[in-house]
Every structure is written in C-alpha cells, then in structure tokens.
Amino acid sequence: MILETVHTDRAPAAIGPYSQAIVAPPFVFVSGQLGMDPATGELVGDDLESQARQALENLKQILLAAGSSLEKTTVVEVFLTDMGRFADFNAIYGEYFSAHRPARAAIEVSALPKGACVEIKCTAAVE
C-alpha cells in the first residue's frame, strides 16, 4: 500500500511531528485541527464559535487537498474543553454537516494545544 502525505497552505501547517493528513485508500485520515488561521498559525480568537468554524474550515480544506470532501466524511471526533458548550458547538457543526451526518464522538478534555477550546479530526472516503 502506498501512503500519501497531504499538505495544503489553505490549512495551518502541523505544529508537531505529524502530517495534516494521510491518504491510505480508500480513506483519508485528517489530523486534529484547531481553530488556527492558516496564514498566521495563531488561534482566530479565544471563543468557541470562531475556533470551531475555523477548525471545520481547516478540515474542509485538507479534505479537498486530499481529493475528498465533508460529504465523504465517515467519522468525526471532537474534543471540547467545556462540554457545557456542546449545544453551541453542535449548532456550528450542523452548518457544515446538515444533509450528510457522519458518525461522531464528542469528548471533554482538560486542555488542548495553544489553549484552544476545540479540536476536530476526521476520517473520510477518498477515491
């Protein structure tokens, strides 16, 4: 099996020894994305709403670079630092996954890199 490393400038560069995503047909595995601006490498704000939207945009751009899309996503894993904000996150998530609803897990964690509020990773089909 040939593995392909995915990199796009439309999403933040990896902040550690990992790739934005790996294509292992028939799937692409996208690393956890924070709400970081691809141009600056910094969080877009200190609030869940802006970080969640940016993290989902980052996922979207990486999936496109891998030859996939949000509509081909099979599973999403969400890490929140405050599960009390789950309903707020869900409202934003529903803007990106409305007709197509992949399997999902949401987990509360004590902290995330860079002091982020949310981190999102996914697996999607790729042809």
N, C-alpha and C positions, 0 to 999 in steps of 0.2 A: 504494500500500500504506500502510495506517495502522499505525504502530508504537505500542505501548502500553508505558509505563514501569510497572514493578511495584515496589511498596513495601509492606512489612509490618512492623509493630512486633514480630512474632514472630521476626525475624531481625535481626542487627546492621545499623545504618544504614551506608551506604557511607562509607568513611574517605577518600575522594578524589572527584574529579570524574567519577563514574560512577554507574550505577544498579544496584540489586540484581539486576534482570533486565529484559530487553526481550522483549516478545511480538511476533513477526513471523510471523503464521500461515503455515504450520501448526506453527511451532516457538516455544519459549521458550528464550532464551539466558540462563543464570544466571551472574553474575559469580563469580569465585573467592571462596570462603568460607573464612575462618579459623575456628579453634575459639574464637570470641568469644561471650561471654554477651550476648544482645540487650539486657538491662536495663542492664548496666554498660559495655558496649563494650570490656571487657577480656578477655584470654585466660582460659579457665576453669582453666588450670593450666599447668605447664611440661612436661607429659609428653604423648607422642604419643597415648596411649589416650584421655585426656579431650578433647584437642583434636580428634582425628579424629571421635569421637562427636558433639561439638558442631558441627563443620563439617558433618557429614552431616545433623544435625537442622536446621541453618540452611538447607541446600539443600532439605530436605523442606518446610519452612515457606514458602519462597519459591515453590517449585513449586506448592504448594496455593493460595497467593495468586494465582498466575498462571492457575489453572484446570487444572493438570496434576498430576503425581504422580511418585514414584520409579518406579512401574510403567510409566510412559510415557517414561522416560528413554532416549535413544538412544545417547548417548556421554558418558563421564565422563573428565575429565583431572585427574590427581592430581600434586601437586608435593610432594616429600618432601625434607627437609634431610639425611636419613640413609637411604640405600637399604638399609642393613643392617637397618633396621626394617620392610622391605617385608612380611615374613611377619606381623608383628604388625599392621600396617595391614590386610593382606588379611583377617585373622580378623575385625576390626571391620567392614570393608566388607561382608563376607559376611553379617553380621547385618542389613544394610539391603537388600542385593541378593542374595537367596538363590534364589528361583524365577526371577525376571527378571534377566538378566545383560546389561546394555548393553555396547557396545564401550567399551574403556578404554585409556588410556595412563597410565603412571606414570613420572615424570621426577624425577631428583635435581637439586636446585638448591642453590646455595651459601648462600642466605639468603632469608627471606620477611619481609613486613611485620610489625612488632611483635615480631620474634624468634620467630615461630610455627614449629612443627615440620612442619605440613602445611597445604596449601591445596587446595581441591577446587572444580572448576567443572563445569557440565554443560549439555547441550542435551537438551530433551525435546519430545515432541509435545504440542500443545495444540489443542483444537477450537474 
